[in-house]
């Protein structure tokens, strides 16, 4: 099963964290406490191109919020 982890870097002039969290939760992310801010559980193995397309969706959703993010996907 693949999981995608997200680590955020917020800008004090950007969107409030609660707004960013809502955007990410609408994409299917859940809050995470083990070294990352959010995790998305695909529930299945995924191909690299799927994670790249998902990263594009995240970038589009966060556009204008002044949030930087790091994404990492792993197979369990």
Phi, psi and omega in degrees: 000141181260140172234142177246125182255147183230130175243127185256151170231111184269153176254133182297342178263003183263196182294148175298148182303322181297324177292318179297317180299318179298316178302312183291322178294327175295334176277353179106003178286152174239146176302144183230147181240355184264062175092351178232168179270324183216157176223143174241120180262112182290333181077007181195163172290143179231157178276158181303319182298330178291320179290326177292319177296322178294320177299322176298318178297320178297313181300316179297317181295327182268358182306131179087353182270353181061043178245130171262148178218153174242133182241141178215130179245140180225154173256135178265000000 
